Amino acid sequence: MNADSFASIAALVKARSGIVLTPDKEYMLDTRLAPILKQEGIVNMDALAIRLRDARAEALARTVTEALTTNESSFFRDGKPFEHLKRLLPKLQGARPPGHRLRIWSAACSTGQEAYSIAMVLRELGIKDAEIFGSDLSREVVDRARDGVFTQFEVQRGLPVQMLVKYFRQESGKWRVSPDLRGMARFEERNLLGDHKALGRFDVIFCRNVLIYFDPPTKGKVMNALAAQLAPDGVLYLGGAETVLGLTERLVPVTGERGAYGLAENRSLL
Ligand SMILES: C[S@@+](CC[C@H](N)C(=O)[O-])C[C@H]1O[C@@H](n2cnc3c(N)ncnc32)[C@H](O)[C@@H]1O
């Protein structure tokens, strides 16, 4: 692939998703896009770059962008945020008027392990008045999250066996989340670069292991947009390799809790 082709595909992916592809990722383009070239009968990456310059290639641009997302996830990933969540949710519930439904957003939810982990925490705490909203850029992973069916390999990563037995049913060699957990979560395609005002306020937002793929200005923009959707005493969880430092003034770390952030203007509530 020539340098111009790489640059134009990388610019398209960045504009559509925020994901930055540096030249050392050329191998990734080759491996991830090869099936698309084959399916579309496109001879090589240079020809693909030319096809993508056509404004009518919307579906192809979307397929290419989605193919370049990394959808790695697991149940109760990194542990600590879920330990904090177990302590946080009863506190938030206690601070809300009776009948208030706690709202939790798993932004960039991938195949749904994060959203269903949150659902299990809620069930274990006996909190019924709650809703989980899962969203991701990629249609394919949102469909999988909605389906709620996981392979043996996926349930073996991070899910304690007693939780597997309690909340999943075996089905044709795979594991389906119980209708109860499934009913707690709603999934939708949504771009983190978009406008989220219509979603309203969330008590908790998880946005983990996605900002690492963005450049600093995009990270800052997304963090500010998420901060705008957070309840005054709400918490935003970021991934272990992500921080707000130097990127936004609106969020501050929750003292002693790695990966948990609250609104700077309400730091006394954290
Ligand atoms: C590595 S996964 C993280 C999944 C989960 N949050 C976790 O930590 O296990 C990153 C996800 O971010 C999604 N993603 C990438 N860019 C996005 C964007 N601009 N808007 C929404 N989701 C995006 C990808 O499709 C992918 O599913």
Ligand as a Chemical Component Dictionary entry (heavy atoms), coordinates in Angstrom:
data_LIG
# 
_chem_comp.id                   LIG 
_chem_comp.type                 NON-POLYMER 
_chem_comp.pdbx_formal_charge   0 
_chem_comp.three_letter_code    LIG 
# 
loop_
_chem_comp_atom.comp_id 
_chem_comp_atom.atom_id 
_chem_comp_atom.alt_atom_id 
_chem_comp_atom.type_symbol 
_chem_comp_atom.charge 
_chem_comp_atom.model_Cartn_x 
_chem_comp_atom.model_Cartn_y 
_chem_comp_atom.model_Cartn_z 
_chem_comp_atom.pdbx_ordinal 
LIG C1  C1  C 0  -11.479 -2.745 23.736 1  
LIG S1  S1  S 1  -13.216 -2.550 23.614 2  
LIG C2  C2  C 0  -13.648 -2.146 25.284 3  
LIG C3  C3  C 0  -14.890 -2.849 25.761 4  
LIG C4  C4  C 0  -15.231 -2.632 27.240 5  
LIG N1  N1  N 0  -15.463 -1.244 27.514 6  
LIG C5  C5  C 0  -14.146 -3.192 28.128 7  
LIG O1  O1  O 0  -13.389 -2.403 28.706 8  
LIG O2  O2  O -1 -14.037 -4.411 28.246 9  
LIG C6  C6  C 0  -13.336 -0.978 22.774 10 
LIG C7  C7  C 0  -14.671 -0.743 22.096 11 
LIG O3  O3  O 0  -14.765 0.632  21.724 12 
LIG C8  C8  C 0  -15.541 0.713  20.553 13 
LIG N2  N2  N 0  -15.318 2.024  19.919 14 
LIG C9  C9  C 0  -14.227 2.469  19.251 15 
LIG N3  N3  N 0  -14.414 3.725  18.835 16 
LIG C10 C10 C 0  -15.658 4.090  19.257 17 
LIG C11 C11 C 0  -16.428 5.275  19.133 18 
LIG N4  N4  N 0  -15.971 6.356  18.491 19 
LIG N5  N5  N 0  -17.672 5.292  19.672 20 
LIG C12 C12 C 0  -18.167 4.213  20.338 21 
LIG N6  N6  N 0  -17.473 3.065  20.486 22 
LIG C13 C13 C 0  -16.232 3.004  19.952 23 
LIG C14 C14 C 0  -15.084 -0.465 19.729 24 
LIG O4  O4  O 0  -16.038 -0.837 18.751 25 
LIG C15 C15 C 0  -14.871 -1.529 20.809 26 
LIG O5  O5  O 0  -15.988 -2.379 20.921 27 
# 
loop_
_chem_comp_bond.comp_id 
_chem_comp_bond.atom_id_1 
_chem_comp_bond.atom_id_2 
_chem_comp_bond.value_order 
_chem_comp_bond.pdbx_ordinal 
LIG C1  S1  SING 1  
LIG S1  C2  SING 2  
LIG S1  C6  SING 3  
LIG C2  C3  SING 4  
LIG C3  C4  SING 5  
LIG C4  N1  SING 6  
LIG C4  C5  SING 7  
LIG C5  O1  DOUB 8  
LIG C5  O2  SING 9  
LIG C6  C7  SING 10 
LIG C7  O3  SING 11 
LIG C7  C15 SING 12 
LIG O3  C8  SING 13 
LIG C8  N2  SING 14 
LIG C8  C14 SING 15 
LIG N2  C9  SING 16 
LIG N2  C13 SING 17 
LIG C9  N3  DOUB 18 
LIG N3  C10 SING 19 
LIG C10 C11 SING 20 
LIG C10 C13 DOUB 21 
LIG C11 N4  SING 22 
LIG C11 N5  DOUB 23 
LIG N5  C12 SING 24 
LIG C12 N6  DOUB 25 
LIG N6  C13 SING 26 
LIG C14 O4  SING 27 
LIG C14 C15 SING 28 
LIG C15 O5  SING 29 
# 
